[in-house]
Amino acid sequence: MPAPGRSKAVKEATVVILDMAAVTHIIKPKRARISGEYTQMQLLPYMQSQMTETASRVDAIWDTYQQASLKSQTRAKRSETSSRRIRVSAKIPIPKGVEWQKFLNDNQNKDELFQFIGQELQRSTVESNYHLLTTKAGIAPSNKATDITAVSPCQQEEADTRMKLLLRHAAMQGHTKVYARTVDIDVVVLTINNFHELGLSEPIPRSPTH
């Protein structure tokens, strides 16, 4: 639930949108021993802590990494000396401490992790009273039956442009106030510049903190 110091506008938001790539840098796997525990023990509690009193929908948005794209190739060159390749599955030990950052420096690691967590979030929240939309590669899985043709398939790599698609979808479903958690100034600028076009009455972008 929102902290007591959060503004009235935040508490009135019906959609919470999370930049999950940023969240994985903030929520380090301190308690989880294996990848399958990380979602349940740390990410879901964090997501629930970001819920507002009126939120009925959460959008958990991930970057995706297309190997043929120029951005992915540039990222790979930047991180090739400080990355560590580990295949992701539910029972694989999860890296800790400085090894977590090395793990996240590898695009294949991140892509596998993000897709794995997105699937876990969808599966784990089927009985939840809120609607979760997430992203997995080029699709937008939902934990509830809903029309996702407007957002899936999706070819955008970056979470900021994916967020715009999900925000439009939320507006089409009648939501008008959105609480966005991000560390990316591009997301803040895009949200503020486009919220009238998207059909929103009030965007509330914030940087995520643990």
mmCIF file of the C-alpha atoms, coordinates in Angstrom:
data_MODEL
# 
_entry.id   MODEL 
# 
loop_
_atom_site.group_PDB 
_atom_site.id 
_atom_site.type_symbol 
_atom_site.label_atom_id 
_atom_site.label_alt_id 
_atom_site.label_comp_id 
_atom_site.label_asym_id 
_atom_site.label_entity_id 
_atom_site.label_seq_id 
_atom_site.pdbx_PDB_ins_code 
_atom_site.Cartn_x 
_atom_site.Cartn_y 
_atom_site.Cartn_z 
_atom_site.occupancy 
_atom_site.B_iso_or_equiv 
_atom_site.pdbx_formal_charge 
_atom_site.auth_seq_id 
_atom_site.auth_comp_id 
_atom_site.auth_asym_id 
_atom_site.auth_atom_id 
_atom_site.pdbx_PDB_model_num 
ATOM 1   C CA . MET A 1 1   ? 0.000   0.000   0.000   1.00 0.00 ? 1   MET A CA 1 
ATOM 2   C CA . PRO A 1 2   ? 1.136   3.588   -0.479  1.00 0.00 ? 2   PRO A CA 1 
ATOM 3   C CA . ALA A 1 3   ? 3.348   5.041   2.207   1.00 0.00 ? 3   ALA A CA 1 
ATOM 4   C CA . PRO A 1 4   ? 1.655   7.670   4.421   1.00 0.00 ? 4   PRO A CA 1 
ATOM 5   C CA . GLY A 1 5   ? 3.653   10.445  2.759   1.00 0.00 ? 5   GLY A CA 1 
ATOM 6   C CA . ARG A 1 6   ? 2.408   9.762   -0.762  1.00 0.00 ? 6   ARG A CA 1 
ATOM 7   C CA . SER A 1 7   ? 0.253   12.422  -2.332  1.00 0.00 ? 7   SER A CA 1 
ATOM 8   C CA . LYS A 1 8   ? -3.511  12.220  -2.746  1.00 0.00 ? 8   LYS A CA 1 
ATOM 9   C CA . ALA A 1 9   ? -3.003  11.998  -6.507  1.00 0.00 ? 9   ALA A CA 1 
ATOM 10  C CA . VAL A 1 10  ? -0.904  8.835   -6.109  1.00 0.00 ? 10  VAL A CA 1 
ATOM 11  C CA . LYS A 1 11  ? -3.522  7.250   -3.869  1.00 0.00 ? 11  LYS A CA 1 
ATOM 12  C CA . GLU A 1 12  ? -6.230  7.937   -6.468  1.00 0.00 ? 12  GLU A CA 1 
ATOM 13  C CA . ALA A 1 13  ? -4.376  6.204   -9.326  1.00 0.00 ? 13  ALA A CA 1 
ATOM 14  C CA . THR A 1 14  ? -6.107  3.076   -10.634 1.00 0.00 ? 14  THR A CA 1 
ATOM 15  C CA . VAL A 1 15  ? -3.118  1.824   -12.654 1.00 0.00 ? 15  VAL A CA 1 
ATOM 16  C CA . VAL A 1 16  ? 0.415   1.246   -11.346 1.00 0.00 ? 16  VAL A CA 1 
ATOM 17  C CA . ILE A 1 17  ? 3.018   0.865   -14.083 1.00 0.00 ? 17  ILE A CA 1 
ATOM 18  C CA . LEU A 1 18  ? 6.461   -0.468  -13.190 1.00 0.00 ? 18  LEU A CA 1 
ATOM 19  C CA . ASP A 1 19  ? 9.716   -0.314  -15.135 1.00 0.00 ? 19  ASP A CA 1 
ATOM 20  C CA . MET A 1 20  ? 10.793  -3.832  -14.170 1.00 0.00 ? 20  MET A CA 1 
ATOM 21  C CA . ALA A 1 21  ? 14.301  -3.683  -15.639 1.00 0.00 ? 21  ALA A CA 1 
ATOM 22  C CA . ALA A 1 22  ? 14.992  -0.871  -13.176 1.00 0.00 ? 22  ALA A CA 1 
ATOM 23  C CA . VAL A 1 23  ? 13.330  -2.841  -10.381 1.00 0.00 ? 23  VAL A CA 1 
ATOM 24  C CA . THR A 1 24  ? 15.700  -5.821  -10.851 1.00 0.00 ? 24  THR A CA 1 
ATOM 25  C CA . HIS A 1 25  ? 18.658  -3.494  -10.276 1.00 0.00 ? 25  HIS A CA 1 
ATOM 26  C CA . ILE A 1 26  ? 17.072  -2.191  -7.084  1.00 0.00 ? 26  ILE A CA 1 
ATOM 27  C CA . ILE A 1 27  ? 15.644  -5.432  -5.675  1.00 0.00 ? 27  ILE A CA 1 
ATOM 28  C CA . LYS A 1 28  ? 18.748  -7.571  -5.452  1.00 0.00 ? 28  LYS A CA 1 
ATOM 29  C CA . PRO A 1 29  ? 18.337  -11.292 -4.648  1.00 0.00 ? 29  PRO A CA 1 
ATOM 30  C CA . LYS A 1 30  ? 19.440  -11.212 -1.030  1.00 0.00 ? 30  LYS A CA 1 
ATOM 31  C CA . ARG A 1 31  ? 17.011  -13.800 0.348   1.00 0.00 ? 31  ARG A CA 1 
ATOM 32  C CA . ALA A 1 32  ? 16.274  -15.894 -2.744  1.00 0.00 ? 32  ALA A CA 1 
ATOM 33  C CA . ARG A 1 33  ? 18.569  -18.876 -3.294  1.00 0.00 ? 33  ARG A CA 1 
ATOM 34  C CA . ILE A 1 34  ? 17.327  -19.890 -6.738  1.00 0.00 ? 34  ILE A CA 1 
ATOM 35  C CA . SER A 1 35  ? 15.675  -18.042 -9.626  1.00 0.00 ? 35  SER A CA 1 
ATOM 36  C CA . GLY A 1 36  ? 12.281  -19.574 -8.844  1.00 0.00 ? 36  GLY A CA 1 
ATOM 37  C CA . GLU A 1 37  ? 12.313  -17.983 -5.363  1.00 0.00 ? 37  GLU A CA 1 
ATOM 38  C CA . TYR A 1 38  ? 13.278  -14.498 -6.525  1.00 0.00 ? 38  TYR A CA 1 
ATOM 39  C CA . THR A 1 39  ? 9.849   -13.689 -7.969  1.00 0.00 ? 39  THR A CA 1 
ATOM 40  C CA . GLN A 1 40  ? 7.885   -15.058 -5.019  1.00 0.00 ? 40  GLN A CA 1 
ATOM 41  C CA . MET A 1 41  ? 10.078  -13.863 -2.167  1.00 0.00 ? 41  MET A CA 1 
ATOM 42  C CA . GLN A 1 42  ? 11.174  -10.457 -3.412  1.00 0.00 ? 42  GLN A CA 1 
ATOM 43  C CA . LEU A 1 43  ? 9.555   -9.127  -6.600  1.00 0.00 ? 43  LEU A CA 1 
ATOM 44  C CA . LEU A 1 44  ? 5.917   -9.848  -5.775  1.00 0.00 ? 44  LEU A CA 1 
ATOM 45  C CA . PRO A 1 45  ? 6.181   -8.282  -2.293  1.00 0.00 ? 45  PRO A CA 1 
ATOM 46  C CA . TYR A 1 46  ? 7.834   -5.221  -3.855  1.00 0.00 ? 46  TYR A CA 1 
ATOM 47  C CA . MET A 1 47  ? 5.096   -4.916  -6.480  1.00 0.00 ? 47  MET A CA 1 
ATOM 48  C CA . GLN A 1 48  ? 2.410   -5.202  -3.824  1.00 0.00 ? 48  GLN A CA 1 
ATOM 49  C CA . SER A 1 49  ? 4.130   -2.503  -1.770  1.00 0.00 ? 49  SER A CA 1 
ATOM 50  C CA . GLN A 1 50  ? 3.762   -0.150  -4.741  1.00 0.00 ? 50  GLN A CA 1 
ATOM 51  C CA . MET A 1 51  ? 0.001   -0.674  -5.053  1.00 0.00 ? 51  MET A CA 1 
ATOM 52  C CA . THR A 1 52  ? -2.231  2.307   -4.409  1.00 0.00 ? 52  THR A CA 1 
ATOM 53  C CA . GLU A 1 53  ? -5.446  2.170   -2.405  1.00 0.00 ? 53  GLU A CA 1 
ATOM 54  C CA . THR A 1 54  ? -7.515  2.364   -5.577  1.00 0.00 ? 54  THR A CA 1 
ATOM 55  C CA . ALA A 1 55  ? -5.316  0.375   -7.990  1.00 0.00 ? 55  ALA A CA 1 
ATOM 56  C CA . SER A 1 56  ? -7.080  -2.353  -9.932  1.00 0.00 ? 56  SER A CA 1 
ATOM 57  C CA . ARG A 1 57  ? -4.369  -2.892  -12.546 1.00 0.00 ? 57  ARG A CA 1 
ATOM 58  C CA . VAL A 1 58  ? -0.578  -3.323  -12.535 1.00 0.00 ? 58  VAL A CA 1 
ATOM 59  C CA . ASP A 1 59  ? 1.554   -3.157  -15.680 1.00 0.00 ? 59  ASP A CA 1 
ATOM 60  C CA . ALA A 1 60  ? 4.965   -4.811  -15.190 1.00 0.00 ? 60  ALA A CA 1 
ATOM 61  C CA . ILE A 1 61  ? 6.993   -3.743  -18.230 1.00 0.00 ? 61  ILE A CA 1 
ATOM 62  C CA . TRP A 1 62  ? 10.289  -5.266  -19.337 1.00 0.00 ? 62  TRP A CA 1 
ATOM 63  C CA . ASP A 1 63  ? 12.898  -4.374  -21.918 1.00 0.00 ? 63  ASP A CA 1 
ATOM 64  C CA . THR A 1 64  ? 13.559  -7.007  -24.549 1.00 0.00 ? 64  THR A CA 1 
ATOM 65  C CA . TYR A 1 65  ? 16.855  -7.720  -26.286 1.00 0.00 ? 65  TYR A CA 1 
ATOM 66  C CA . GLN A 1 66  ? 16.752  -8.557  -29.996 1.00 0.00 ? 66  GLN A CA 1 
ATOM 67  C CA . GLN A 1 67  ? 20.150  -9.924  -30.988 1.00 0.00 ? 67  GLN A CA 1 
ATOM 68  C CA . ALA A 1 68  ? 20.079  -8.399  -34.469 1.00 0.00 ? 68  ALA A CA 1 
ATOM 69  C CA . SER A 1 69  ? 19.314  -4.878  -33.259 1.00 0.00 ? 69  SER A CA 1 
ATOM 70  C CA . LEU A 1 70  ? 21.941  -2.141  -33.140 1.00 0.00 ? 70  LEU A CA 1 
ATOM 71  C CA . LYS A 1 71  ? 21.079  -1.322  -29.510 1.00 0.00 ? 71  LYS A CA 1 
ATOM 72  C CA . SER A 1 72  ? 21.602  -4.904  -28.378 1.00 0.00 ? 72  SER A CA 1 
ATOM 73  C CA . GLN A 1 73  ? 24.938  -5.109  -30.195 1.00 0.00 ? 73  GLN A CA 1 
ATOM 74  C CA . THR A 1 74  ? 26.060  -1.850  -28.585 1.00 0.00 ? 74  THR A CA 1 
ATOM 75  C CA . ARG A 1 75  ? 25.025  -3.079  -25.123 1.00 0.00 ? 75  ARG A CA 1 
ATOM 76  C CA . ALA A 1 76  ? 26.899  -6.329  -25.674 1.00 0.00 ? 76  ALA A CA 1 
ATOM 77  C CA . LYS A 1 77  ? 30.123  -4.522  -26.620 1.00 0.00 ? 77  LYS A CA 1 
ATOM 78  C CA . ARG A 1 78  ? 29.889  -2.289  -23.557 1.00 0.00 ? 78  ARG A CA 1 
ATOM 79  C CA . SER A 1 79  ? 29.425  -5.187  -21.155 1.00 0.00 ? 79  SER A CA 1 
ATOM 80  C CA . GLU A 1 80  ? 31.497  -7.958  -22.731 1.00 0.00 ? 80  GLU A CA 1 
ATOM 81  C CA . THR A 1 81  ? 34.343  -7.561  -20.220 1.00 0.00 ? 81  THR A CA 1 
ATOM 82  C CA . SER A 1 82  ? 32.129  -7.409  -17.129 1.00 0.00 ? 82  SER A CA 1 
ATOM 83  C CA . SER A 1 83  ? 29.365  -9.936  -17.809 1.00 0.00 ? 83  SER A CA 1 
ATOM 84  C CA . ARG A 1 84  ? 28.775  -13.539 -16.781 1.00 0.00 ? 84  ARG A CA 1 
ATOM 85  C CA . ARG A 1 85  ? 26.558  -15.873 -18.822 1.00 0.00 ? 85  ARG A CA 1 
ATOM 86  C CA . ILE A 1 86  ? 24.217  -18.068 -16.739 1.00 0.00 ? 86  ILE A CA 1 
ATOM 87  C CA . ARG A 1 87  ? 21.169  -19.813 -18.143 1.00 0.00 ? 87  ARG A CA 1 
ATOM 88  C CA . VAL A 1 88  ? 17.971  -19.020 -16.262 1.00 0.00 ? 88  VAL A CA 1 
ATOM 89  C CA . SER A 1 89  ? 15.586  -21.653 -14.924 1.00 0.00 ? 89  SER A CA 1 
ATOM 90  C CA . ALA A 1 90  ? 13.533  -22.068 -11.764 1.00 0.00 ? 90  ALA A CA 1 
ATOM 91  C CA . LYS A 1 91  ? 16.065  -24.184 -9.843  1.00 0.00 ? 91  LYS A CA 1 
ATOM 92  C CA . ILE A 1 92  ? 19.321  -22.580 -10.973 1.00 0.00 ? 92  ILE A CA 1 
ATOM 93  C CA . PRO A 1 93  ? 21.193  -20.816 -8.100  1.00 0.00 ? 93  PRO A CA 1 
ATOM 94  C CA . ILE A 1 94  ? 20.767  -17.074 -8.452  1.00 0.00 ? 94  ILE A CA 1 
ATOM 95  C CA . PRO A 1 95  ? 23.892  -14.841 -8.446  1.00 0.00 ? 95  PRO A CA 1 
ATOM 96  C CA . LYS A 1 96  ? 24.520  -12.739 -5.351  1.00 0.00 ? 96  LYS A CA 1 
ATOM 97  C CA . GLY A 1 97  ? 26.380  -9.519  -4.589  1.00 0.00 ? 97  GLY A CA 1 
ATOM 98  C CA . VAL A 1 98  ? 28.672  -8.266  -7.348  1.00 0.00 ? 98  VAL A CA 1 
ATOM 99  C CA . GLU A 1 99  ? 27.856  -11.387 -9.382  1.00 0.00 ? 99  GLU A CA 1 
ATOM 100 C CA . TRP A 1 100 ? 24.268  -10.111 -9.748  1.00 0.00 ? 100 TRP A CA 1 
ATOM 101 C CA . GLN A 1 101 ? 25.478  -7.024  -11.606 1.00 0.00 ? 101 GLN A CA 1 
ATOM 102 C CA . LYS A 1 102 ? 27.741  -9.139  -13.829 1.00 0.00 ? 102 LYS A CA 1 
ATOM 103 C CA . PHE A 1 103 ? 24.761  -11.377 -14.527 1.00 0.00 ? 103 PHE A CA 1 
ATOM 104 C CA . LEU A 1 104 ? 22.612  -8.385  -15.516 1.00 0.00 ? 104 LEU A CA 1 
ATOM 105 C CA . ASN A 1 105 ? 25.361  -7.086  -17.806 1.00 0.00 ? 105 ASN A CA 1 
ATOM 106 C CA . ASP A 1 106 ? 24.732  -10.003 -20.182 1.00 0.00 ? 106 ASP A CA 1 
ATOM 107 C CA . ASN A 1 107 ? 21.831  -9.378  -22.573 1.00 0.00 ? 107 ASN A CA 1 
ATOM 108 C CA . GLN A 1 108 ? 20.977  -13.064 -22.923 1.00 0.00 ? 108 GLN A CA 1 
ATOM 109 C CA . ASN A 1 109 ? 20.817  -13.398 -19.138 1.00 0.00 ? 109 ASN A CA 1 
ATOM 110 C CA . LYS A 1 110 ? 18.495  -10.417 -18.874 1.00 0.00 ? 110 LYS A CA 1 
ATOM 111 C CA . ASP A 1 111 ? 16.257  -11.556 -21.718 1.00 0.00 ? 111 ASP A CA 1 
ATOM 112 C CA . GLU A 1 112 ? 15.874  -15.032 -20.222 1.00 0.00 ? 112 GLU A CA 1 
ATOM 113 C CA . LEU A 1 113 ? 15.375  -13.649 -16.703 1.00 0.00 ? 113 LEU A CA 1 
ATOM 114 C CA . PHE A 1 114 ? 12.804  -11.056 -17.780 1.00 0.00 ? 114 PHE A CA 1 
ATOM 115 C CA . GLN A 1 115 ? 10.790  -13.592 -19.768 1.00 0.00 ? 115 GLN A CA 1 
ATOM 116 C CA . PHE A 1 116 ? 10.979  -16.101 -16.911 1.00 0.00 ? 116 PHE A CA 1 
ATOM 117 C CA . ILE A 1 117 ? 9.826   -13.563 -14.309 1.00 0.00 ? 117 ILE A CA 1 
ATOM 118 C CA . GLY A 1 118 ? 7.084   -12.224 -16.568 1.00 0.00 ? 118 GLY A CA 1 
ATOM 119 C CA . GLN A 1 119 ? 5.677   -15.746 -16.885 1.00 0.00 ? 119 GLN A CA 1 
ATOM 120 C CA . GLU A 1 120 ? 6.023   -16.322 -13.137 1.00 0.00 ? 120 GLU A CA 1 
ATOM 121 C CA . LEU A 1 121 ? 4.202   -13.069 -12.350 1.00 0.00 ? 121 LEU A CA 1 
ATOM 122 C CA . GLN A 1 122 ? 1.367   -13.975 -14.680 1.00 0.00 ? 122 GLN A CA 1 
ATOM 123 C CA . ARG A 1 123 ? 1.047   -17.469 -13.165 1.00 0.00 ? 123 ARG A CA 1 
ATOM 124 C CA . SER A 1 124 ? 1.347   -16.313 -9.562  1.00 0.00 ? 124 SER A CA 1 
ATOM 125 C CA . THR A 1 125 ? -1.297  -13.579 -9.748  1.00 0.00 ? 125 THR A CA 1 
ATOM 126 C CA . VAL A 1 126 ? -4.150  -15.461 -11.450 1.00 0.00 ? 126 VAL A CA 1 
ATOM 127 C CA . GLU A 1 127 ? -6.133  -15.435 -8.190  1.00 0.00 ? 127 GLU A CA 1 
ATOM 128 C CA . SER A 1 128 ? -5.237  -11.822 -7.345  1.00 0.00 ? 128 SER A CA 1 
ATOM 129 C CA . ASN A 1 129 ? -7.927  -9.170  -7.207  1.00 0.00 ? 129 ASN A CA 1 
ATOM 130 C CA . TYR A 1 130 ? -5.945  -6.909  -9.540  1.00 0.00 ? 130 TYR A CA 1 
ATOM 131 C CA . HIS A 1 131 ? -5.386  -7.147  -13.265 1.00 0.00 ? 131 HIS A CA 1 
ATOM 132 C CA . LEU A 1 132 ? -1.731  -7.723  -14.200 1.00 0.00 ? 132 LEU A CA 1 
ATOM 133 C CA . LEU A 1 133 ? -0.378  -7.078  -17.672 1.00 0.00 ? 133 LEU A CA 1 
ATOM 134 C CA . THR A 1 134 ? 3.272   -7.839  -18.276 1.00 0.00 ? 134 THR A CA 1 
ATOM 135 C CA . THR A 1 135 ? 5.525   -8.304  -21.297 1.00 0.00 ? 135 THR A CA 1 
ATOM 136 C CA . LYS A 1 136 ? 7.303   -11.408 -22.547 1.00 0.00 ? 136 LYS A CA 1 
ATOM 137 C CA . ALA A 1 137 ? 9.387   -10.957 -25.682 1.00 0.00 ? 137 ALA A CA 1 
ATOM 138 C CA . GLY A 1 138 ? 6.879   -9.721  -28.284 1.00 0.00 ? 138 GLY A CA 1 
ATOM 139 C CA . ILE A 1 139 ? 3.668   -10.498 -26.419 1.00 0.00 ? 139 ILE A CA 1 
ATOM 140 C CA . ALA A 1 140 ? 1.779   -9.020  -23.459 1.00 0.00 ? 140 ALA A CA 1 
ATOM 141 C CA . PRO A 1 141 ? 0.541   -11.822 -21.160 1.00 0.00 ? 141 PRO A CA 1 
ATOM 142 C CA . SER A 1 142 ? -2.358  -11.042 -18.830 1.00 0.00 ? 142 SER A CA 1 
ATOM 143 C CA . ASN A 1 143 ? -3.429  -12.753 -15.608 1.00 0.00 ? 143 ASN A CA 1 
ATOM 144 C CA . LYS A 1 144 ? -7.088  -12.106 -16.470 1.00 0.00 ? 144 LYS A CA 1 
ATOM 145 C CA . ALA A 1 145 ? -9.108  -12.668 -19.622 1.00 0.00 ? 145 ALA A CA 1 
ATOM 146 C CA . THR A 1 146 ? -8.865  -9.449  -21.630 1.00 0.00 ? 146 THR A CA 1 
ATOM 147 C CA . ASP A 1 147 ? -8.450  -8.189  -25.196 1.00 0.00 ? 147 ASP A CA 1 
ATOM 148 C CA . ILE A 1 148 ? -4.718  -7.568  -25.746 1.00 0.00 ? 148 ILE A CA 1 
ATOM 149 C CA . THR A 1 149 ? -4.767  -7.195  -29.533 1.00 0.00 ? 149 THR A CA 1 
ATOM 150 C CA . ALA A 1 150 ? -3.877  -3.500  -29.169 1.00 0.00 ? 150 ALA A CA 1 
ATOM 151 C CA . VAL A 1 151 ? -0.613  -4.300  -27.347 1.00 0.00 ? 151 VAL A CA 1 
ATOM 152 C CA . SER A 1 152 ? 0.369   -7.760  -28.569 1.00 0.00 ? 152 SER A CA 1 
ATOM 153 C CA . PRO A 1 153 ? 2.401   -8.567  -30.565 1.00 0.00 ? 153 PRO A CA 1 
ATOM 154 C CA . CYS A 1 154 ? 4.810   -5.759  -29.711 1.00 0.00 ? 154 CYS A CA 1 
ATOM 155 C CA . GLN A 1 155 ? 8.155   -5.199  -31.458 1.00 0.00 ? 155 GLN A CA 1 
ATOM 156 C CA . GLN A 1 156 ? 9.503   -2.354  -29.295 1.00 0.00 ? 156 GLN A CA 1 
ATOM 157 C CA . GLU A 1 157 ? 12.702  -3.160  -27.407 1.00 0.00 ? 157 GLU A CA 1 
ATOM 158 C CA . GLU A 1 158 ? 12.625  -0.407  -24.801 1.00 0.00 ? 158 GLU A CA 1 
ATOM 159 C CA . ALA A 1 159 ? 10.367  -0.348  -21.753 1.00 0.00 ? 159 ALA A CA 1 
ATOM 160 C CA . ASP A 1 160 ? 9.611   3.361   -22.280 1.00 0.00 ? 160 ASP A CA 1 
ATOM 161 C CA . THR A 1 161 ? 7.888   2.828   -25.655 1.00 0.00 ? 161 THR A CA 1 
ATOM 162 C CA . ARG A 1 162 ? 6.224   -0.355  -24.409 1.00 0.00 ? 162 ARG A CA 1 
ATOM 163 C CA . MET A 1 163 ? 4.835   1.649   -21.495 1.00 0.00 ? 163 MET A CA 1 
ATOM 164 C CA . LYS A 1 164 ? 3.139   4.019   -23.931 1.00 0.00 ? 164 LYS A CA 1 
ATOM 165 C CA . LEU A 1 165 ? 1.327   1.095   -25.567 1.00 0.00 ? 165 LEU A CA 1 
ATOM 166 C CA . LEU A 1 166 ? 0.197   -0.276  -22.204 1.00 0.00 ? 166 LEU A CA 1 
ATOM 167 C CA . LEU A 1 167 ? -0.908  3.174   -21.042 1.00 0.00 ? 167 LEU A CA 1 
ATOM 168 C CA . ARG A 1 168 ? -3.023  3.558   -24.163 1.00 0.00 ? 168 ARG A CA 1 
ATOM 169 C CA . HIS A 1 169 ? -4.537  0.139   -23.502 1.00 0.00 ? 169 HIS A CA 1 
ATOM 170 C CA . ALA A 1 170 ? -5.334  1.129   -19.902 1.00 0.00 ? 170 ALA A CA 1 
ATOM 171 C CA . ALA A 1 171 ? -6.996  4.332   -21.120 1.00 0.00 ? 171 ALA A CA 1 
ATOM 172 C CA . MET A 1 172 ? -9.085  2.300   -23.585 1.00 0.00 ? 172 MET A CA 1 
ATOM 173 C CA . GLN A 1 173 ? -10.326 0.279   -20.608 1.00 0.00 ? 173 GLN A CA 1 
ATOM 174 C CA . GLY A 1 174 ? -11.455 3.423   -18.792 1.00 0.00 ? 174 GLY A CA 1 
ATOM 175 C CA . HIS A 1 175 ? -8.472  4.224   -16.557 1.00 0.00 ? 175 HIS A CA 1 
ATOM 176 C CA . THR A 1 176 ? -7.540  7.903   -16.285 1.00 0.00 ? 176 THR A CA 1 
ATOM 177 C CA . LYS A 1 177 ? -4.936  8.173   -13.486 1.00 0.00 ? 177 LYS A CA 1 
ATOM 178 C CA . VAL A 1 178 ? -1.661  6.293   -13.676 1.00 0.00 ? 178 VAL A CA 1 
ATOM 179 C CA . TYR A 1 179 ? 1.146   5.962   -11.132 1.00 0.00 ? 179 TYR A CA 1 
ATOM 180 C CA . ALA A 1 180 ? 4.434   5.183   -12.923 1.00 0.00 ? 180 ALA A CA 1 
ATOM 181 C CA . ARG A 1 181 ? 7.578   3.977   -11.149 1.00 0.00 ? 181 ARG A CA 1 
ATOM 182 C CA . THR A 1 182 ? 10.775  4.421   -13.156 1.00 0.00 ? 182 THR A CA 1 
ATOM 183 C CA . VAL A 1 183 ? 14.358  5.674   -13.073 1.00 0.00 ? 183 VAL A CA 1 
ATOM 184 C CA . ASP A 1 184 ? 14.284  6.613   -16.755 1.00 0.00 ? 184 ASP A CA 1 
ATOM 185 C CA . ILE A 1 185 ? 13.792  10.303  -17.475 1.00 0.00 ? 185 ILE A CA 1 
ATOM 186 C CA . ASP A 1 186 ? 12.614  9.359   -20.977 1.00 0.00 ? 186 ASP A CA 1 
ATOM 187 C CA . VAL A 1 187 ? 9.602   7.605   -19.447 1.00 0.00 ? 187 VAL A CA 1 
ATOM 188 C CA . VAL A 1 188 ? 8.761   10.681  -17.383 1.00 0.00 ? 188 VAL A CA 1 
ATOM 189 C CA . VAL A 1 189 ? 9.007   12.994  -20.406 1.00 0.00 ? 189 VAL A CA 1 
ATOM 190 C CA . LEU A 1 190 ? 7.008   10.669  -22.689 1.00 0.00 ? 190 LEU A CA 1 
ATOM 191 C CA . THR A 1 191 ? 4.290   10.178  -20.090 1.00 0.00 ? 191 THR A CA 1 
ATOM 192 C CA . ILE A 1 192 ? 3.873   13.889  -19.402 1.00 0.00 ? 192 ILE A CA 1 
ATOM 193 C CA . ASN A 1 193 ? 4.017   14.865  -23.079 1.00 0.00 ? 193 ASN A CA 1 
ATOM 194 C CA . ASN A 1 194 ? 1.562   12.222  -24.237 1.00 0.00 ? 194 ASN A CA 1 
ATOM 195 C CA . PHE A 1 195 ? -0.936  11.784  -21.415 1.00 0.00 ? 195 PHE A CA 1 
ATOM 196 C CA . HIS A 1 196 ? -3.656  13.888  -23.105 1.00 0.00 ? 196 HIS A CA 1 
ATOM 197 C CA . GLU A 1 197 ? -3.151  11.984  -26.351 1.00 0.00 ? 197 GLU A CA 1 
ATOM 198 C CA . LEU A 1 198 ? -3.381  8.713   -24.443 1.00 0.00 ? 198 LEU A CA 1 
ATOM 199 C CA . GLY A 1 199 ? -6.668  9.728   -22.848 1.00 0.00 ? 199 GLY A CA 1 
ATOM 200 C CA . LEU A 1 200 ? -5.278  10.090  -19.331 1.00 0.00 ? 200 LEU A CA 1 
ATOM 201 C CA . SER A 1 201 ? -6.240  12.916  -17.025 1.00 0.00 ? 201 SER A CA 1 
ATOM 202 C CA . GLU A 1 202 ? -3.210  12.760  -14.747 1.00 0.00 ? 202 GLU A CA 1 
ATOM 203 C CA . PRO A 1 203 ? 0.166   10.980  -15.012 1.00 0.00 ? 203 PRO A CA 1 
ATOM 204 C CA . ILE A 1 204 ? 2.121   10.548  -11.772 1.00 0.00 ? 204 ILE A CA 1 
ATOM 205 C CA . PRO A 1 205 ? 5.707   9.460   -12.619 1.00 0.00 ? 205 PRO A CA 1 
ATOM 206 C CA . ARG A 1 206 ? 8.079   8.615   -9.763  1.00 0.00 ? 206 ARG A CA 1 
ATOM 207 C CA . SER A 1 207 ? 11.512  7.023   -9.357  1.00 0.00 ? 207 SER A CA 1 
ATOM 208 C CA . PRO A 1 208 ? 11.400  3.579   -7.700  1.00 0.00 ? 208 PRO A CA 1 
ATOM 209 C CA . THR A 1 209 ? 12.906  3.164   -4.252  1.00 0.00 ? 209 THR A CA 1 
ATOM 210 C CA . HIS A 1 210 ? 13.045  0.103   -2.074  1.00 0.00 ? 210 HIS A CA 1 
# 
